[in-house]
Amino acid sequence: MRIQDYHDLPKLRDSLSYLYLEHGVIERSQNAVEFFDKKSGRTLVPASALTVLMLGPGTSITHEAVKTLADNGCLILWCGEQGVRFYAQGMGETRKAYHLLKQAEKSSDPIQRMKVILRMYRFRFDEELDDNLTLEQIRGHEGVRVRKAYAEASKTYGIEWTGRNYDRGNWSAADPVNRALSAANACLNGLCHAAIVSGGYSPGLGFIHTGKQLSFVYDIADLYKVDITVPLAFRLAAESTYNLESRVRHACRDAFHAYKLLDNILPDIDRMLGITAEEATAGEEADADPARPEPWWSPDDDGDGGDDGHARDDLGNRAGRLAR
């Protein structure tokens, strides 16, 4: 049955994290989705409880399967081998734009943007930072923190570390720990991407990162890398290089569950952006009725673009009449 009220969808925090598939066909079967390949035959995909489905090389998906996944609020990502290149995305579950408007407002205002950037950097540190530090100084502290995390992981797991380095055009040329880091970060990016879209935010409107369609994804994923993907990648690379990328993906799913990442991403985004409880719930009517007409924008009496309640109500009524 096709879901009409998007409040009926599972909450992001209640979902499974992600699934990566390659070299097979995804089809709709009854009201579910199945994956077929020559090695394993047919495997049921838990679309109604899945957050993000990552489609690797050699994957085909039917129109009906895409519709079923979209109806269940599962974000679809088309990516490269082992999930480390991003090509395209499907649509997330929410239809409201209020979070996007707040994100755009804060990213385009230099003062508000700086406040968000400082929150993001301060979030990553265990200790309080001096309020007098400049942005460049904070970034310097962050660079030291990341290099220290790599060095500590290298020492803990007894694996040589010569720096973060890999060739995107030649995946196998990178050393095992760099390949493990790339695979783990791709999984983290995918999950953060799904959370961002499910919350009605834009993956492209970044604050620290900018200029790419996934800038905000990188901003949010960076909040968790040192705690999750760095130690995980070093541990698995030290254990064995056999089937490394696949082992990393499975370990990421376990780590995301243990860290309760799906519980935390959206509340953390709201904290970073300074979104109030009232702003977080605004526009929910659009999810209950995706075709519901919304009011048109008009300037207030001062001409500064503010809302005018009477004009808004009148425009909303006219929009409703036009829709009928």
Secondary structure as UniProt FT lines:
FT   HELIX           6..8
FT   HELIX           12..14
FT   STRAND          16..21
FT   STRAND          24..29
FT   TURN            30..31
FT   STRAND          32..37
FT   TURN            38..40
FT   STRAND          41..45
FT   HELIX           47..49
FT   STRAND          50..55
FT   TURN            57..58
FT   STRAND          59..61
FT   HELIX           63..71
FT   TURN            72..73
FT   STRAND          75..79
FT   HELIX           81..83
FT   STRAND          86..89
FT   HELIX           98..108
FT   HELIX           110..124
FT   TURN            131..132
FT   HELIX           135..157
FT   TURN            168..169
FT   HELIX           171..173
FT   HELIX           176..198
FT   TURN            199..200
FT   TURN            203..204
FT   TURN            213..214
FT   HELIX           215..221
FT   TURN            222..228
FT   HELIX           229..239
FT   TURN            242..243
FT   HELIX           244..259
FT   HELIX           261..273
FT   HELIX           277..281
FT   TURN            282..284
FT   HELIX           285..288
FT   TURN            290..291
FT   TURN            301..302
FT   HELIX           309..323
//
